Amino acid sequence: MNHYQIVKEEIDARDPKQFLHHTPEDEYDPEIKRIVELLPTATSIDKLAVVINEVFVNMFSAEEVFSINNCYPIALKIWNKINNG
């Protein structure tokens, strides 16, 4: 599974803005693409959580939904799938 598919699977599973039940399946694609572009800068789970947080806060201006605490479980799952195959 490539990085885009891994990130998409986890972001869509979390559906942080509860969009997917009434919008197209590609609703989070711009955010997912940006996270994938920034993956090389995420050298730890904590840094990946920050990347996810920053991407979603910049795109949606909804910091409470995308707090680091809320982004960490997504980052952990992505990190494990990418690094442990």
N, C-alpha and C positions, 0 to 999 in steps of 0.2 A: 504494500500500500504506500503510495507516495505521500509526501508531507501535506499537500493540499487536501487529499482525501482524509487524512488523519485529523487535521484541524477542522475540516468541515463536519466530520462525524461528531466530534466533541462539541463544537459550537451549536450545531443543530440539535443535538441531544439535550443540551442545556436550554436552548431557546430563550436567552436572557430577556428579551423584550416581549416574549409570548406572541410572536408574529406568525409562526409557521402554521398555526391552525387556521389562519384566514388570509395568508399571503402566499406568493409563489415560493417554491422550494429553494430558490436562489436568493432569498431575501438578504442573507448575511454574506453573500459572495464578495462584495467589496472589502468588508472587514476581514474575512478569511484570507483573501489574497494579500492584504497588507500584513497580517500576522505572519503568513508564510514568507513574505519578503524580509521581515525582521527576524526570522528564526535564527540566522547566524549571529545576531547580537545577543541572543538569549543563551547565556552560558551556564545557566542554572534554572531550577524550577522557579525560584523567586524572581529572577529576571524575566522569565517567560510570563509570569503572572503580571508583572509590570507592563510588559509589551501588550498583553491582552487588555489590561485596564486602560492604557493610554489610547489604544486604537478605538475601543468602544466609547470612551469618554469623548474623544475627538469627534467621532461620528454621530453620537447620540446625545451628548451633553447630559448624561444621566449617571453621574458619579456614584450615587447611592446603589444603583443596580449593579454597577461594575466596580465595586470596591475591590481592593486587593484581596480581601478575605473571600469575596465571591468569585474572583478570578483564579485563585490558587487551586481549587479542585480541578478546574478545567486544565490549567497549566500542568498539574501533576499527571493527569491522564494523557495529555499530548506528549509530555516529556517521556513518560514510560513507554508509550507506543513507538516513538521515534528512536529512543535509545536502547530499548530492549526488544525491538522488533516483534 
